[in-house]
Amino acid sequence: MSNTRHKGATGGDAAHEAHTAAAPAVEAGMSRDIINIPDNVILQGIKDYPQDDQDDIIRVFSWARQELRSRSRFCELLGVDWTTIVRVVQGKYPAGIDNFMRKVRDVNRRVREAGATGFVETLVTRKIFEALDYALAGDLDGGKIVLISGHTRRGKSYAAREWARRNNHGNSVYVDCPESGGLRALMYEIASHTGVNRSRNTADLRDRIIKSFHRRRILIFDEIARLLPCRWRQGAKELEFIRRIHDVRHCAVAFIATPVFQQEMQAGYLRDYLEQLLGRIAEPLYIPDKVYKSECRDIVSAFNPAPAKDLLALAHQIANQPGRLGVLYELLRQSHALARRKKERLQRKHLAAAYQRRQNRFSWPEED
């Protein structure tokens, strides 16, 4: 790889003259210890870089905004000054960026290694991963829209967050849909993940968010049903905004929802209005209500690699009661801690004891 690639103009006067109120200089916020370069500016500046370099730069910035939230710490971690970072991401660095990219990739590698979690893969989480992979892979027209639907406590959010983590932050934007606030609240949430200044007026904020996406990125909206309009509010501006991002930037979109969302889309009072969006959903994934025995086996095996049949049977019974996998995970953590205190391997008796404690905690005494 040449050491002279990515050269750019260095004329300071011309560069400063190009900045306007709509496109202020990044240096305008130099006195604040914040990472104030939004993704739409970065994408414009690095558009002529090799694709791998573009992906790595977006990835490291997305992580730094969410985790470091400090320009000085970001510079210290990369081992370069802020002026160099600004010039590189604006495409104006006067020399090769090979050394800079080595530092960026080293940070991304360390983030991946430090991010290992106790995530448990099951039949359902693998299906969710496949749906998200399908959306992001897309086709010649860009990313796809997918719907992942299932009742609460079926692992939808659990799997989607882990998939987003494994896709290194930069390519995926995970949004927990706001319960209120309308379009502005949704844009605030997306802007917080893309570095866009949230104080801008609605039209400008909308435009900059849209420009922050492209066909190699995915927007994951959890609890999408929160964006369905109430009967007293006509239209569905939030959903129209999401459709606009997809149509203009061809990025992938995933909706994480309970069955209520599709029911409203198909039979609610705005079904005709929402038909365009529903027709764009390329691949729906419907998660069964019941929890499979194989799911329980995978989950219990994370606490005991060779679980006995009676332990698996009790776990399956618990998983198919109200609370589903959320309750099972919590009881397994408690019972595993109990087994460790007794220096034993997790067995049915430990899970049964934790389950009984839960039952007693929420039960009423018998009357005399």
N, C-alpha and C positions, 0 to 999 in steps of 0.2 A: 504493500500500500504506500503510495507516494506521500512524502512529507510536505508536499506543497499544495495539497488539495484544500478546498474550502477557503481560498483566499477571498478577501472582501475589501471594500473601500475603507480607508481609515481617515478620511477628511472630516475633522471634528465639526467645522462650521456648517458644512452641508448637512451632516447628520442631525445637528440640533435644529436647523431650520425646518427639517421635515416633520418635527414633532408638533402636534396640535393638541387642542383640548380633547379631541376624540381619540388621539393616539399619543399620550404623554410619554416623555422620556422615562425609561425604567429608573434612571438615576434620580428621578423626582422624589423617590421615597428613601434615598440613601441614608437619611438620618434615623430611620426606623429599622430595627433589627427584624425585618420581616422578609420573606421570600415573595417579592411583589411582581414577578413576571408571570402573567397568566398563560395558559396553554395556547390560546389563539395567537398570541404574540410569538411564542416559541415555535409553533407549527409553521408560521409564516417565515420565520428566520432560518429554520433548519430544513426547509422543503427541498433544497438541492443536495443535502447530505445523503449518503447511503441509507437505505431503509433500516438496517440494523442499528445504525447510529441514532437515527431519529427515535426509534423505539426505546433505546436505552436512555436517551436524554429525557424523554417524557416520563419514563418509568422512575428515574431517580428524582425528578422534580415532584412527581405525585407523592412519592413516599416521604420526601423531605417536608412537604407542606403538611402532611397528616401527622408525622411523627416528630420531626425536629422543631418545626415552626420557628426557626431561628436562622437568619442569614449567616451570622457569625459561626454558628455550629456547623452549618452546611459547608461553608468555606474551609473550616478546620478539618472536617471529615474528608473532603475532596483534596485538600492540600493545595488549593489555588485561591487567589483573591477574587473578590466579587466582580471587579472590572473585567477580568479574564472570562468569568462565567457569562457575564452579560454579552461580551463581544462574540463568544462562541455561539450562544443561542440566538443572537441576532444575525448570524452569518457574516460577521465583520471582523473575525479574528485574522490578523495579518500573516499568520503562518499556518502550518499543519496542525491538526487537532488530535493526532494519534495518541500523544501522551495524555491529553485530557480524557480521551475516550477510554484509555486503559484504567484511569482512576475511576471513571464513572462505572465501568463494568466491575471493578473490584468492589465498589460500594454495593452495587446491585447483588453481587454474589454473596457478600456478607449478610445482606438483608434476607436473602433466601435461606441461608443456612441458619440464621438466628430465628427465623419464623416458623421452625418446626413446631407442630402442635400435637395434641393427643387426639386428633381427628380420627374417627372410626368410619371406614368405608363400608357401606352396605349395598344391597341390591338397589335401594331407592336412591341413595346418594350418587351411585354410579350412573343411574338413569338421568338424574339431574345434571351431572357433569356432561353427559352425552348431549343433552338438549342445549346446554350453554355452548359447548364446543361447536355444535351444528350452527347455532346462530352466528357465532363469531366467524366461522369459516365462510359462510355465505356462498355466493356464486359470483359470476361476472358482474352482476348488478350491485353487489355489495352485501352487507350483513343482512340477516333475517330477523324477523320478530317471532319470538316464541312465547308461549304461555305455559307456566308450570303451576298447576292447580291441585290443591289437596287441602284437607281439613287441617286445623291447627295441630301442632305437635307431631307433624309427620316428617320433620327434618328438612323442610324446604329452605328456610332461612339459614339453618345450620350448614347445609350443603352449598348454598349460593355464596355465603360469606367465605367459606373455605376455597371454593373455586376462584373467587375474586382474588383472594390472597395468593393463591398459586399462580395466578396470571399477573403477578407482580405490580399490582396497583395501577400502573400507567395505562395498561390496555383496557382495564375494566373500571367502571365507576359504579359503586354500589350505593343506591339511594334508598333510605328508609323514608317512605313517603310521609310528608307532614300530615297531621290529623286536621289541621285547619290552616287558614291563611291564604288559600287560593293559589293562583299562578305565581304570585310574587314569592310566597313561601317555598314553592317547589323550585323556582329559579335560584333562590338563596341556597337551598340544599345542594343543587348541582354545582353552583358556583364555588361552594366551599371545597369541592373536590377537584376543581379545574383551575383554581387560582384567579378566577375572574373577580374584579372588585365589585362587591355587592352593593356599594353605595350609588352606583350608576342608575340613571333613570330606566324604567322598565324596557323601553324599546332598545336602548343601547345594551343593557344587560342581556336581553334576549338574543341580540345579534352576536354578541361576543361568546355566549354559551354555545350557540349553534356552530360557530367557527372553531370551537375547541374540539370538535369531533370529526372523525373520518372513518373510512370503511374498515380500519383495523382496530377500532375501539368498540366497546359494548357498554350500554347503559342497562343496569339491572335495577328494576323498580320493585322493591319489596312492599307488601301491603298496598298493592295498586288500587284496590277497591276504595281506599280512602280518597281517591281523586275523582270518584264518580260524583256527579253533581246532585245536590239535593233538589227536591221538587220545587222549592221556592227560587232556585237559581237556574236560569235558563242557560243552555249551552254547556260545553265541557272544555273550557279553555286549556286546562292542564293537559288533558289527553290530546287535544289538537296540537299543543306545543310539542309533545313527544313525537307525534306523527310527523310534524314539520322537521324536526331534527333528523329523523330517519329518512324522510324523502329527500332532503337537501344534501345531507352529508353521507347518506348510505351506510350509517353505522348500524351495528346490531343492537337489538333491544330485547330484553327479557322482562316479562311480567310475572311476578310471584304473587299468587292470589289464593284465596279460598274459593269454593264453588259459587259463592255469592256474586263474585265479579262477573263470571260468564253468564250467570242467570240474569243479571241486570243488563248485560250487553245484549242478550238475545231476546229478553222478554220485558225489560223495563220500559218506562215511559219514553226514554230517549233511544230506543232500539234503532229507529231509522237513522237518527243523527249519528249514532256510533257504528253503523254498519260498515263504513269505510275502514275504520280501524280494525274491526273484527275480521274483515276480509283479508287484512294484511298479515294476520297471524299464520305463519307458515307451518308450524309444528306444535300442536298442543300436547303437553304431557300431563295426563291425569293420574294422580297418585291414589291407589286404592285406600279406602278407610282402614281396612284391617292391616295389622302389622304381621308380616310374614315370619315364620319360624326362622328362616335363614337370616333375617335382619337381627333377630334376637341373638342368634348364635354369634354373628359378627360382633355385636355390641358387647355381649358377655365375655367373649374371648379376649377383649381388650383388657379385662380385669383378671381373667383366668384363662390361659391359653388352652387348657384342656378341661372345659366345664363338663360336669356330670349331667346326665339326662334330667334328673329331678330339678337341678338348678335352672336348666334351660326351660323346663316346663313352667316353673313359677314365673320366670322372667317373661315368657310369652303371655301368660295369664295377666300379669300386671300391665304389659304393653298394650293390651287390647281393652283396658278399662279407661275411664275418663282421665285425661292428662297424657295418655299414650306414652310416647318415648321420653317426654320431658320428665315425667314421674319416674320412669324406669332408670334413666341416667342418674337422677338424684339419689334414688335408693341404692343403686349399685355403688355410687361413691361412698355413701354412708356405710354400707355393708362391707365394702373393701377396706375401709379404714378400721372397722371393727375386727375384721379378720387379721389385719396386720398387727393390731395391738395384741392379739392373742397368738401372734406368730404362726398363723394358719393360712392356708390357701382358701380363697373365697369358695364357700359352699352354700348349699341351699339354706342351711340353718341361719347363716349370717343375713342373707337377703330376706328370709322370713321374719327375722327379728326386726330388721329395719322397716319392713312392710307393716308389721304389727304395731310398731311404735307410731307409724303414720296414722294407722286406723284408729288407735286409741286417742291420738292427739285431737282428732276431729269428731269424736263420738260423744254422745251424751250418756250420763249414768242412768241405769234402770231405776224407775220409781219403786218405792217400798210398797 
